[in-house]
Amino acid sequence: MTTRNVSVPATVPVPATGPDAAADAESEAKAFTAAWEEWHRDKDARLAAEHGFLAITGLHWLTDEPQRVTDAPGLWSTGPDSVTVELDEGTELVVDGAVVRGRYDFGVIPERGGVDAVWGDTVIEVAKRGGHHVVRPRRPGHPLRVAFAGTPAYAPDPRWVVTGRYVPFAEPRPTTVGASVEGLQHVYDAPGAITFRLDGRDLSLTAFNGYTPGGFSVLFTDETSGVTTYAANRSLRIDAPGPEGEVVLDFNRATNLPCAYTDFATCPLPPAENRLPVAVEAGEKIPHERGPVTP
C-alpha cells in the first residue's frame, strides 16, 4: 500500500489529553455499557414474557386428520389453506377479541404468519411455517419460562462495533435455508449483501429484510459457534444504510434465536455463505438451558 505524508491544518483540533480526556473516555465507556445492558434486559424480558417463546409447551404439526393437542381444547386439523378446530361442548376460545364456540375456521394464514387464540391463561399460536400449519400453546407456568435466569453473554466491547457497506443485488435473490426442525426449509428474498472488515479480513454477509423500514436481519455462525455460542445460528439486526450505503454492525448485539432455548421453535439457519471464518467473541452465548458455557 502506498503511503503519503499529509500536513494537518492548524485549524484541526488536537485530541484532548490528560485527566479530562480520561474522564470523557470513562464516561463514554460507561454509557456504552449501560445502553447494552438495557438492550439485553429488554431482549430477555420479551423472550420470557408471559406468553413469550419460553412459555411454549409443544410444537404440533397438523394434518387433515383431526387430533387433540396438549394444552389446547378440541380437535385440530388442516386443509389446503386453513386450520380448523372443533371445540368440545361448553368450551370456548377468544380469537381477535371475539368468543368462538363449536367449529371454527382460522382462514388463510400466510407463511411466517400466525393467529393467537386465548384459552384461559393459555395463548394458542396457530401458524404456518415452511408450508405447514402448526399449533403452539403458550402457558405462563411452563417450567422453562419459570426457571429462566437470563442469557449469558460476552461483556460489551466497542471494538466489536464495525462499519460496513450495504451492496444491493440487481434483483432480490430467493434464498432457501434450512431450519432448526429437520426437513423444514425457509425461503427468504435477500435484497443484498453487507461487506465489512473484521480481524484484518474482508468479509461479507447475505442480508434479509429486517424488522424496521429499510433495515436488515443477518443470520450467521462463526468460529465460536458450538464452543461458546449457540451452534446453529445467531442473529444481528442492522439499521437502514446511510446515503453512501454505510451500515453499522454491532456484534455486541448478536442474539440467539428462540431455537437456542427450546426445541419448539422452527428458526431458520444461516445461508452457507454466512459462516464467518473468524471468532466473533461478542454478543450472546449458549443459553444455560442448552448446557455449559465456556468462559
Backbone bond lengths (Angstrom), bond angles and torsions (degrees), N, CA, C in turn:
res aa  C-N    CA-C-N  psi(-1)  N-CA   C-N-CA  omega(-1)  CA-C   N-CA-C  phi
1 M - - - 1.448 - - 1.524 108.48 -
2 T 1.321 117.76 136.82 1.464 122.97 179.84 1.512 109.84 -81.03
3 T 1.322 116.78 134.11 1.456 120.84 178.27 1.502 109.14 -111.25
4 R 1.334 115.66 153.82 1.447 120.98 179.93 1.516 109.11 -134.29
5 N 1.317 115.83 148.78 1.448 119.96 171.41 1.515 108.07 -84.00
6 V 1.299 116.69 128.85 1.449 121.15 -177.66 1.520 109.08 -119.98
7 S 1.319 116.71 127.55 1.458 121.16 176.89 1.515 109.22 -81.20
8 V 1.302 117.53 133.56 1.454 122.41 179.48 1.515 109.11 -96.07
9 P 1.329 118.92 119.71 1.449 120.94 180.00 1.524 111.12 -58.33
10 A 1.300 115.93 149.57 1.453 120.71 -177.72 1.517 112.01 -64.34
11 T 1.348 116.75 -20.86 1.464 119.69 -177.09 1.526 113.06 -80.07
12 V 1.347 116.15 -12.43 1.467 118.47 178.90 1.519 109.04 -72.33
13 P 1.349 118.13 125.50 1.460 119.30 -177.39 1.515 111.87 -66.53
14 V 1.304 116.59 141.58 1.458 122.36 176.94 1.522 108.06 -86.62
15 P 1.339 117.45 131.46 1.459 119.20 -179.31 1.519 111.72 -53.60
16 A 1.306 115.21 139.05 1.451 119.97 -178.52 1.521 110.80 -68.76
17 T 1.322 115.82 146.71 1.459 121.38 176.72 1.521 108.30 -129.33
18 G 1.312 115.54 173.62 1.452 119.07 177.44 1.508 112.96 90.41
19 P 1.332 117.16 -167.38 1.468 122.31 -175.01 1.521 114.16 -57.98
20 D 1.360 116.64 -38.30 1.458 119.11 -178.88 1.528 111.36 -64.31
21 A 1.343 116.75 -42.83 1.458 120.64 179.11 1.521 110.82 -63.83
22 A 1.313 117.36 -41.17 1.461 121.38 179.48 1.527 110.44 -64.63
23 A 1.330 116.13 -39.38 1.460 119.81 179.19 1.519 111.02 -66.65
24 D 1.355 115.79 -40.49 1.456 119.71 178.21 1.523 111.14 -62.66
25 A 1.354 115.25 -43.83 1.467 119.27 -179.76 1.520 111.23 -63.17
26 E 1.324 116.64 -40.40 1.456 121.05 179.03 1.528 110.89 -65.10
27 S 1.349 115.35 -40.49 1.466 119.83 178.78 1.525 111.40 -64.15
28 E 1.351 116.31 -42.33 1.455 120.32 178.50 1.530 111.28 -63.61
29 A 1.338 115.99 -40.59 1.470 119.76 179.84 1.521 110.93 -64.53
30 K 1.340 116.75 -40.79 1.461 119.96 178.68 1.530 111.17 -65.18
31 A 1.344 116.35 -40.87 1.459 120.30 179.78 1.527 110.28 -65.30
32 F 1.330 117.55 -40.18 1.463 122.33 178.87 1.531 109.81 -61.77
33 T 1.331 116.31 -46.70 1.460 120.90 -179.55 1.518 111.49 -65.97
34 A 1.331 117.05 -41.31 1.466 120.59 -179.31 1.523 111.15 -63.90
35 A 1.338 116.34 -40.96 1.469 120.00 179.07 1.526 110.44 -64.24
36 W 1.331 116.51 -41.43 1.468 119.92 178.64 1.524 110.68 -64.76
37 E 1.321 117.24 -44.14 1.463 120.61 -178.58 1.528 111.26 -62.24
38 E 1.335 117.27 -39.87 1.459 120.56 177.30 1.526 110.66 -64.39
39 W 1.350 116.46 -43.62 1.463 120.69 177.70 1.531 110.94 -59.76
40 H 1.334 116.69 -43.41 1.463 120.21 -176.49 1.521 111.54 -69.56
41 R 1.313 117.38 -38.33 1.466 120.31 176.08 1.528 110.59 -61.74
42 D 1.341 115.71 -43.85 1.464 119.59 -179.65 1.528 111.13 -64.04
43 K 1.327 116.19 -41.21 1.463 120.18 -179.65 1.519 110.52 -62.75
44 D 1.330 118.20 -46.14 1.459 121.54 179.22 1.529 111.25 -66.22
45 A 1.333 116.71 -35.01 1.465 120.01 179.35 1.523 110.85 -64.41
46 R 1.340 117.64 -39.65 1.464 120.23 177.57 1.526 110.49 -66.14
47 L 1.319 116.29 -40.85 1.464 120.93 179.95 1.532 111.06 -61.44
48 A 1.336 115.33 -40.53 1.463 120.73 -175.73 1.521 112.44 -99.90
49 A 1.322 117.56 19.25 1.461 120.82 177.64 1.526 109.92 -60.48
50 E 1.315 116.25 164.72 1.464 121.69 -175.19 1.522 112.76 -49.90
51 H 1.334 116.49 -38.49 1.466 120.69 177.95 1.529 110.55 -124.67
52 G 1.334 116.43 34.84 1.459 121.57 177.02 1.524 111.43 -78.58
53 F 1.322 115.65 -172.43 1.466 119.71 -175.48 1.526 112.96 -62.59
54 L 1.333 118.00 -29.83 1.460 119.31 -178.81 1.526 112.11 -73.86
55 A 1.337 116.77 -9.94 1.468 120.63 178.52 1.529 112.58 -90.24
56 I 1.341 118.16 -5.12 1.466 121.14 -178.34 1.531 109.97 -68.49
57 T 1.327 116.21 129.11 1.462 120.86 -177.72 1.524 113.79 -102.13
58 G 1.332 117.86 -10.03 1.461 119.64 179.48 1.521 111.55 -176.50
59 L 1.321 115.50 155.68 1.465 123.22 176.28 1.523 107.06 -118.33
60 H 1.342 116.98 112.77 1.456 122.06 -173.10 1.527 110.07 -117.09
61 W 1.332 116.40 120.62 1.461 122.61 -179.77 1.523 108.53 -90.32
62 L 1.318 116.23 123.99 1.464 120.42 -174.89 1.526 111.68 -88.39
63 T 1.322 115.42 152.31 1.467 122.83 174.67 1.531 107.31 -131.24
64 D 1.349 115.23 -174.79 1.467 117.96 178.43 1.526 111.68 -78.76
65 E 1.341 117.29 -5.55 1.453 121.69 175.89 1.528 109.24 -91.09
66 P 1.333 118.81 119.09 1.465 120.25 179.54 1.532 111.55 -55.64
67 Q 1.313 116.34 136.83 1.456 120.91 -178.81 1.523 110.26 -140.49
68 R 1.323 114.90 153.13 1.455 120.17 173.96 1.522 108.80 -88.46
69 V 1.333 114.73 147.12 1.457 122.02 -175.91 1.523 108.58 -123.27
70 T 1.320 116.85 129.71 1.458 120.63 177.81 1.528 110.35 -59.36
71 D 1.319 116.20 135.61 1.469 124.13 179.31 1.520 113.45 69.56
72 A 1.344 116.96 21.85 1.468 121.36 175.03 1.521 107.82 -147.06
73 P 1.327 118.23 143.47 1.464 120.45 -178.29 1.523 112.24 -84.49
74 G 1.316 117.07 159.30 1.449 121.89 170.23 1.514 115.73 83.89
75 L 1.336 114.12 -172.82 1.460 123.10 178.73 1.531 108.78 -110.48
76 W 1.321 116.70 129.68 1.460 122.35 -174.05 1.526 110.49 -114.15
77 S 1.332 115.83 139.34 1.465 120.86 177.70 1.524 108.91 -151.92
78 T 1.332 115.19 168.98 1.458 120.64 179.79 1.516 109.94 -132.14
79 G 1.328 114.82 146.25 1.455 121.56 172.28 1.514 108.41 -111.21
80 P 1.326 118.41 -163.78 1.467 120.85 -178.66 1.527 113.73 -60.54
81 D 1.342 116.68 -32.32 1.462 118.97 -172.50 1.514 115.36 -128.03
82 S 1.320 118.64 -9.30 1.462 118.06 -171.71 1.524 111.73 -148.71
83 V 1.334 113.98 172.98 1.465 122.56 178.12 1.520 108.68 -114.11
84 T 1.328 116.49 139.28 1.458 121.77 179.40 1.522 109.59 -125.71
85 V 1.332 116.00 140.06 1.456 121.02 172.62 1.517 108.28 -122.82
86 E 1.329 116.06 138.18 1.465 123.09 175.42 1.523 106.27 -110.70
87 L 1.339 115.96 103.51 1.456 120.70 -175.08 1.520 111.38 -80.30
88 D 1.324 115.30 146.48 1.453 120.95 175.87 1.531 109.23 -68.44
89 E 1.325 115.52 156.69 1.460 120.06 179.18 1.534 109.94 -60.25
90 G 1.314 116.15 134.30 1.455 121.34 -179.83 1.515 114.28 85.56
91 T 1.342 116.85 -1.10 1.461 121.26 179.79 1.525 109.80 -104.97
92 E 1.313 116.64 143.49 1.455 120.12 178.93 1.519 111.02 -142.64
93 L 1.325 115.22 153.90 1.447 123.54 173.12 1.524 108.61 -119.46
94 V 1.318 115.73 160.98 1.460 120.98 172.60 1.525 107.10 -116.04
95 V 1.339 116.07 118.51 1.464 121.96 -178.93 1.522 107.83 -123.86
96 D 1.330 116.13 122.23 1.475 120.94 -177.99 1.522 111.34 52.79
97 G 1.317 116.00 39.14 1.451 121.06 176.67 1.511 115.60 81.71
98 A 1.332 118.37 -3.79 1.465 122.14 -178.41 1.525 110.62 -108.00
99 V 1.316 116.46 139.65 1.460 121.46 177.73 1.529 108.97 -80.12
100 V 1.340 116.62 131.76 1.462 121.05 178.97 1.525 108.74 -123.79
101 R 1.328 115.05 144.78 1.462 121.78 179.46 1.525 108.89 -136.88
102 G 1.320 115.75 165.76 1.462 119.82 177.83 1.513 112.33 66.39
103 R 1.320 116.57 -133.59 1.470 121.80 -179.01 1.535 108.89 -91.19
104 Y 1.336 114.88 132.12 1.472 118.82 -178.55 1.523 109.58 -136.18
105 D 1.341 115.25 132.78 1.466 122.27 178.70 1.526 108.40 -106.49
106 F 1.338 117.31 124.06 1.459 121.86 -177.48 1.522 113.34 -78.72
107 G 1.329 117.78 -6.84 1.455 120.29 179.34 1.520 112.11 75.61
108 V 1.319 115.17 -171.17 1.463 121.07 -177.15 1.529 109.83 -72.61
109 I 1.324 115.69 126.99 1.466 121.90 176.93 1.525 107.64 -112.07
110 P 1.328 118.90 120.44 1.468 120.70 -177.72 1.523 111.90 -71.24
111 E 1.310 116.10 157.29 1.464 121.43 175.57 1.533 109.72 -55.96
112 R 1.330 115.32 132.79 1.463 124.84 -176.01 1.525 112.50 66.76
113 G 1.336 116.50 12.03 1.454 120.95 175.22 1.516 110.56 -100.79
114 G 1.333 116.01 177.90 1.449 119.54 179.37 1.513 112.27 -171.43
115 V 1.323 115.70 162.74 1.463 124.13 177.69 1.526 107.21 -129.43
116 D 1.333 116.72 139.52 1.462 121.12 177.72 1.519 110.61 -102.72
117 A 1.338 115.48 134.29 1.461 122.32 174.16 1.528 107.35 -118.19
118 V 1.325 116.83 130.67 1.462 121.48 -176.11 1.521 110.10 -98.79
119 W 1.319 115.82 132.47 1.468 122.93 178.48 1.533 107.25 -136.77
120 G 1.332 116.07 98.15 1.457 119.72 -174.50 1.513 110.31 62.65
121 D 1.338 117.06 -126.80 1.469 119.87 178.27 1.529 112.14 -92.63
122 T 1.337 116.72 8.16 1.466 121.73 -179.53 1.522 110.42 -103.22
123 V 1.326 115.87 135.66 1.467 121.65 172.69 1.523 107.62 -107.05
124 I 1.332 116.13 124.46 1.460 121.07 -178.14 1.524 108.34 -103.04
125 E 1.315 115.60 112.28 1.470 121.35 179.33 1.530 109.13 -83.65
126 V 1.309 116.59 123.90 1.463 122.59 175.37 1.521 106.13 -110.90
127 A 1.323 117.49 115.89 1.461 120.05 -168.36 1.519 112.08 -140.03
128 K 1.337 114.65 172.28 1.458 121.39 176.30 1.522 108.51 -127.09
129 R 1.324 115.91 124.03 1.460 121.87 -178.03 1.527 109.47 -136.13
130 G 1.320 116.38 124.24 1.451 120.55 179.28 1.512 113.12 59.82
131 G 1.338 116.09 30.94 1.462 120.45 179.77 1.513 114.67 83.89
132 H 1.327 118.30 2.94 1.462 122.54 -177.76 1.528 110.19 -118.06
133 H 1.332 115.80 143.91 1.460 120.12 176.19 1.531 110.00 -86.32
134 V 1.330 114.60 139.07 1.461 120.87 -179.50 1.523 109.91 -133.96
135 V 1.326 114.88 157.77 1.462 122.06 172.84 1.527 107.10 -124.66
136 R 1.345 115.68 130.47 1.463 120.49 179.10 1.535 109.34 -132.83
137 P 1.322 117.98 100.95 1.466 119.70 175.05 1.534 111.04 -69.92
138 R 1.322 115.14 143.98 1.467 121.44 178.03 1.523 108.45 -125.13
139 R 1.329 115.07 116.57 1.462 120.79 -175.76 1.528 109.64 -121.08
140 P 1.335 118.58 126.50 1.471 120.88 -175.81 1.518 114.18 -56.90
141 G 1.334 117.37 -30.94 1.459 119.99 -177.22 1.511 114.82 -84.72
142 H 1.342 117.81 7.37 1.465 119.70 -179.19 1.535 109.68 -58.94
143 P 1.345 118.50 131.14 1.467 121.56 -174.70 1.530 114.61 -54.26
144 L 1.335 118.03 -34.90 1.462 120.04 -179.67 1.522 110.66 -60.65
145 R 1.330 115.96 -41.17 1.465 119.70 179.33 1.527 111.25 -72.05
146 V 1.312 115.93 -43.86 1.461 120.62 -176.51 1.528 111.32 -61.17
147 A 1.328 116.90 -38.01 1.462 121.02 -175.79 1.524 113.75 -87.45
148 F 1.330 117.74 -4.87 1.468 120.90 -174.36 1.526 111.08 -60.39
149 A 1.338 115.98 129.07 1.468 121.60 -177.75 1.517 112.04 -120.25
150 G 1.315 117.56 17.47 1.461 120.17 179.28 1.515 112.53 100.17
151 T 1.340 114.99 163.18 1.460 121.79 -177.48 1.517 110.57 -100.99
152 P 1.343 118.68 126.19 1.463 120.10 175.92 1.522 110.63 -67.34
153 A 1.318 116.42 150.03 1.460 120.61 -177.90 1.523 110.01 -155.14
154 Y 1.321 115.31 158.26 1.454 120.56 171.53 1.527 109.57 -66.28
155 A 1.319 116.39 150.07 1.462 119.96 174.87 1.526 108.65 -64.05
156 P 1.328 118.85 137.86 1.465 120.86 -179.44 1.513 111.72 -63.00
157 D 1.324 115.18 139.09 1.464 121.41 -177.14 1.528 108.43 -144.14
158 P 1.342 117.96 122.52 1.469 120.63 -177.66 1.526 114.37 -58.36
159 R 1.324 118.62 -19.93 1.465 118.95 -178.46 1.524 112.50 -67.09
160 W 1.348 116.60 -15.52 1.456 120.18 178.49 1.526 112.46 -92.81
161 V 1.325 116.69 10.61 1.467 121.36 173.05 1.524 107.07 -96.56
162 V 1.321 116.18 113.33 1.464 122.01 -170.58 1.528 110.19 -120.51
163 T 1.312 116.02 138.07 1.467 120.84 173.83 1.524 109.27 -90.79
164 G 1.316 116.02 130.03 1.466 121.09 179.31 1.515 110.27 -129.02
165 R 1.319 115.26 -168.38 1.464 120.88 -179.33 1.520 109.33 -137.55
166 Y 1.313 115.35 133.62 1.458 121.05 176.52 1.514 109.71 -87.57
167 V 1.336 115.87 126.99 1.465 122.55 179.67 1.526 107.93 -117.45
168 P 1.339 118.24 104.33 1.472 119.62 -177.75 1.525 111.62 -70.65
169 F 1.331 116.00 146.86 1.452 120.97 171.97 1.531 108.76 -77.63
170 A 1.324 116.49 158.12 1.462 120.10 178.06 1.528 110.40 -59.27
171 E 1.329 116.32 -37.26 1.452 123.71 175.05 1.527 107.63 -140.50
172 P 1.342 118.42 145.69 1.464 119.12 175.34 1.529 111.05 -54.46
173 R 1.322 116.40 136.43 1.461 121.38 -176.87 1.522 110.91 -101.06
174 P 1.338 118.13 116.25 1.465 119.30 173.74 1.529 108.95 -60.07
175 T 1.328 116.64 123.50 1.459 121.63 -174.57 1.525 109.38 -124.53
176 T 1.325 116.10 118.37 1.458 121.51 179.98 1.518 109.25 -94.80
177 V 1.329 115.24 129.25 1.465 120.00 178.85 1.521 108.72 -129.18
178 G 1.313 115.40 159.10 1.454 120.79 176.88 1.520 110.59 -76.09
179 A 1.326 115.02 -173.68 1.461 120.83 -178.06 1.524 109.55 -141.00
180 S 1.329 114.89 166.68 1.459 119.97 178.00 1.524 111.56 -68.01
181 V 1.336 116.69 -17.35 1.466 122.01 174.48 1.526 108.31 -95.92
182 E 1.315 116.91 123.78 1.465 120.91 -176.29 1.531 111.18 -59.51
183 G 1.339 115.53 133.21 1.453 121.53 177.62 1.515 114.45 89.44
184 L 1.331 117.15 -10.96 1.464 120.67 -179.58 1.523 109.92 -91.95
185 Q 1.325 116.89 144.80 1.454 121.73 177.13 1.527 110.53 -130.55
186 H 1.330 114.80 150.04 1.457 121.54 174.59 1.528 108.03 -119.62
187 V 1.320 116.59 146.94 1.461 121.21 176.63 1.525 108.90 -122.50
188 Y 1.323 116.36 125.16 1.457 122.56 178.94 1.526 109.30 -124.23
189 D 1.313 116.06 150.86 1.464 120.78 170.58 1.521 108.08 -90.69
190 A 1.331 116.24 116.22 1.462 121.23 179.28 1.531 108.92 -91.44
191 P 1.339 118.27 115.57 1.469 119.97 -177.49 1.516 114.35 -77.94
192 G 1.338 117.84 -19.69 1.455 119.41 -177.74 1.516 111.66 178.34
193 A 1.316 114.99 -169.55 1.468 121.53 179.93 1.525 109.41 -125.86
194 I 1.318 115.13 158.98 1.455 121.37 177.41 1.518 108.05 -118.35
195 T 1.322 116.25 121.71 1.457 121.61 179.20 1.527 109.01 -103.15
196 F 1.327 115.73 147.06 1.465 120.31 -178.76 1.527 108.76 -164.57
197 R 1.306 115.88 171.24 1.455 121.31 179.87 1.525 108.79 -121.29
198 L 1.325 115.92 130.64 1.461 121.06 -177.56 1.522 109.15 -145.32
199 D 1.307 115.84 132.29 1.466 121.14 -179.13 1.531 111.81 52.97
200 G 1.337 115.84 37.68 1.458 120.69 177.06 1.511 114.50 76.21
201 R 1.326 117.98 13.11 1.464 121.11 -178.36 1.517 110.03 -122.88
202 D 1.332 115.34 142.35 1.457 121.57 174.77 1.528 107.99 -85.06
203 L 1.334 116.02 122.53 1.459 121.45 -173.58 1.525 110.69 -128.68
204 S 1.319 115.39 164.69 1.460 120.60 -179.55 1.517 109.29 -147.27
205 L 1.340 115.95 145.50 1.460 122.27 177.21 1.527 109.60 -131.96
206 T 1.315 116.91 130.76 1.463 120.58 172.78 1.525 108.27 -71.11
207 A 1.329 115.70 132.83 1.457 121.33 -176.04 1.526 111.17 -108.48
208 F 1.320 115.62 143.84 1.457 122.00 170.77 1.526 108.09 -106.98
209 N 1.318 116.66 162.92 1.456 119.67 177.51 1.523 109.84 -62.28
210 G 1.337 115.25 143.37 1.452 120.22 -174.62 1.510 114.02 -97.95
211 Y 1.321 114.25 -160.28 1.459 121.27 -174.17 1.521 112.93 -101.04
212 T 1.329 116.85 -5.50 1.456 121.79 177.38 1.522 108.22 -121.85
213 P 1.330 118.59 154.49 1.472 121.05 -178.21 1.526 112.32 -53.83
214 G 1.335 115.93 122.15 1.456 120.84 178.69 1.505 115.33 78.29
215 G 1.333 117.25 -4.52 1.458 120.64 -178.17 1.519 112.61 -85.65
216 F 1.334 115.28 176.17 1.459 121.12 -175.78 1.526 110.96 -132.18
217 S 1.317 114.33 160.55 1.452 122.75 171.67 1.525 107.48 -127.09
218 V 1.317 116.35 130.28 1.457 121.31 -177.68 1.522 109.34 -121.16
219 L 1.325 116.58 127.60 1.455 122.38 173.69 1.523 108.21 -102.29
220 F 1.329 117.25 135.28 1.471 118.67 -177.46 1.523 111.03 -153.90
221 T 1.320 114.69 161.90 1.452 123.08 164.42 1.523 107.03 -126.65
222 D 1.326 116.52 168.29 1.468 120.74 -179.73 1.521 108.17 -154.06
223 E 1.318 116.98 -170.72 1.467 120.41 -174.64 1.529 113.57 -69.90
224 T 1.333 117.95 -10.67 1.470 119.58 175.15 1.529 111.63 -88.95
225 S 1.339 117.63 -11.44 1.466 121.16 -174.55 1.532 110.70 -63.88
226 G 1.322 115.85 126.36 1.447 120.79 -177.30 1.514 113.37 85.25
227 V 1.328 116.74 -4.91 1.465 121.42 178.40 1.530 109.27 -109.10
228 T 1.316 116.13 -69.04 1.467 120.16 175.79 1.530 111.93 -111.71
229 T 1.348 116.59 -18.61 1.461 120.11 179.96 1.523 109.73 -117.73
230 Y 1.330 116.09 162.35 1.460 120.76 -174.68 1.528 110.72 -59.81
231 A 1.326 116.41 134.77 1.460 121.52 -169.98 1.517 114.11 -65.74
232 A 1.341 118.03 -37.05 1.460 120.46 -168.33 1.517 113.88 -78.30
233 N 1.314 117.49 -38.60 1.465 119.35 -173.07 1.521 110.79 -174.53
234 R 1.314 114.92 159.83 1.463 123.47 160.63 1.523 106.67 -139.64
235 S 1.325 115.30 162.87 1.454 120.26 -175.03 1.526 110.03 -126.88
236 L 1.332 115.13 145.27 1.459 120.68 178.26 1.518 108.92 -134.72
237 R 1.334 116.19 126.83 1.457 121.21 176.32 1.524 109.33 -92.43
238 I 1.328 115.02 137.93 1.463 121.19 -176.87 1.521 108.73 -129.54
239 D 1.319 116.22 130.61 1.462 120.34 -179.48 1.524 111.18 -70.77
240 A 1.329 115.04 165.45 1.467 121.32 -179.80 1.533 110.73 -55.86
241 P 1.333 117.66 144.15 1.469 120.76 -178.16 1.523 112.95 -68.28
242 G 1.338 114.96 158.29 1.452 121.17 175.53 1.518 110.93 -79.40
243 P 1.347 116.69 -173.44 1.469 121.36 -174.96 1.525 114.24 -58.52
244 E 1.321 117.52 -31.03 1.461 121.63 -179.24 1.527 112.34 -101.94
245 G 1.318 115.79 14.46 1.461 119.75 179.66 1.511 114.11 86.37
246 E 1.331 117.06 5.42 1.457 119.40 -177.62 1.526 111.20 -71.52
247 V 1.331 115.82 139.75 1.459 122.83 178.63 1.520 108.60 -135.54
248 V 1.321 115.61 160.97 1.459 121.24 177.80 1.524 108.90 -115.41
249 L 1.328 115.91 126.41 1.459 122.44 175.28 1.520 107.92 -107.12
250 D 1.321 117.29 109.42 1.463 121.46 178.22 1.523 107.84 -102.72
251 F 1.325 115.91 93.52 1.462 120.12 -176.58 1.519 112.68 -68.36
252 N 1.339 117.53 -12.73 1.458 119.73 172.09 1.526 110.85 -60.72
253 R 1.332 115.44 -22.79 1.470 120.39 -177.86 1.527 112.09 -105.14
254 A 1.325 115.88 24.51 1.470 120.25 172.62 1.527 108.18 -71.78
255 T 1.320 117.18 123.29 1.455 121.07 -172.68 1.520 112.99 -114.72
256 N 1.323 114.33 156.74 1.456 120.87 169.28 1.519 109.58 -75.73
257 L 1.319 116.75 146.01 1.461 121.62 168.82 1.533 108.17 -86.09
258 P 1.328 118.06 166.11 1.470 119.89 -176.82 1.525 114.97 -55.29
259 C 1.341 117.60 -29.85 1.463 119.61 -178.71 1.530 112.05 -64.16
260 A 1.323 117.64 -15.50 1.461 120.04 176.92 1.527 111.04 -70.86
261 Y 1.326 117.26 -19.83 1.459 122.27 -176.28 1.529 113.21 -108.35
262 T 1.336 116.84 -33.82 1.457 120.61 -172.35 1.520 111.66 -137.49
263 D 1.324 116.23 147.81 1.462 121.43 176.74 1.528 111.53 -80.91
264 F 1.321 117.19 -1.15 1.461 121.06 -177.15 1.524 112.49 -96.73
265 A 1.326 117.05 20.97 1.464 122.27 177.10 1.520 109.26 -109.69
266 T 1.342 116.33 158.12 1.473 121.67 -178.39 1.525 110.23 -120.87
267 C 1.317 117.34 37.72 1.465 122.85 -170.75 1.530 112.91 -58.62
268 P 1.334 116.92 144.28 1.466 120.68 175.41 1.517 111.47 -73.54
269 L 1.322 115.87 152.93 1.456 122.42 173.82 1.530 109.09 -96.01
270 P 1.329 118.31 158.96 1.465 119.75 -179.67 1.533 111.55 -69.01
271 P 1.337 117.09 151.94 1.467 119.18 169.51 1.527 109.23 -59.59
272 A 1.320 116.61 153.46 1.465 120.48 -176.88 1.524 112.35 -55.91
273 E 1.340 117.21 -35.76 1.462 120.31 -177.43 1.523 113.10 -73.02
274 N 1.346 117.75 -7.00 1.460 120.63 -178.79 1.527 112.84 -97.19
275 R 1.325 115.94 23.67 1.464 121.08 174.53 1.526 108.25 -94.42
276 L 1.322 116.34 98.93 1.463 121.13 -173.62 1.529 111.08 -73.85
277 P 1.337 117.65 134.05 1.464 121.28 -178.93 1.525 112.80 -86.84
278 V 1.326 117.33 31.15 1.459 122.88 177.77 1.527 108.11 -133.31
279 A 1.318 116.40 162.46 1.463 121.45 178.13 1.521 108.90 -94.26
280 V 1.311 116.07 109.61 1.466 121.08 178.67 1.525 107.41 -90.99
281 E 1.331 115.93 90.53 1.459 121.95 -177.16 1.524 109.23 -87.16
282 A 1.311 114.07 63.86 1.459 122.18 -177.99 1.520 108.17 -153.96
283 G 1.327 115.59 156.64 1.454 119.82 177.89 1.519 113.01 84.62
284 E 1.332 114.98 -162.30 1.457 120.16 -172.85 1.526 112.58 -77.89
285 K 1.317 114.46 146.36 1.459 122.62 178.84 1.533 110.72 -100.22
286 I 1.332 115.23 -176.42 1.463 121.20 177.06 1.527 108.62 -60.10
287 P 1.324 118.58 127.64 1.467 120.25 179.37 1.528 111.94 -61.13
288 H 1.323 116.02 152.48 1.465 120.80 176.04 1.525 110.23 -57.01
289 E 1.341 115.94 -31.50 1.466 120.34 -177.27 1.527 112.99 -66.87
290 R 1.343 117.32 -16.13 1.460 120.91 -177.88 1.528 113.32 -106.08
291 G 1.311 118.31 2.00 1.452 118.04 177.28 1.511 112.98 126.01
292 P 1.335 116.43 -171.20 1.462 121.01 -175.06 1.522 112.60 -67.27
293 V 1.312 115.06 153.24 1.456 122.37 177.34 1.517 108.25 -117.17
294 T 1.314 116.95 125.71 1.464 120.94 177.09 1.519 109.45 -75.03
295 P 1.326 119.37 131.63 1.461 120.98 -179.80 1.533 111.65 -57.90
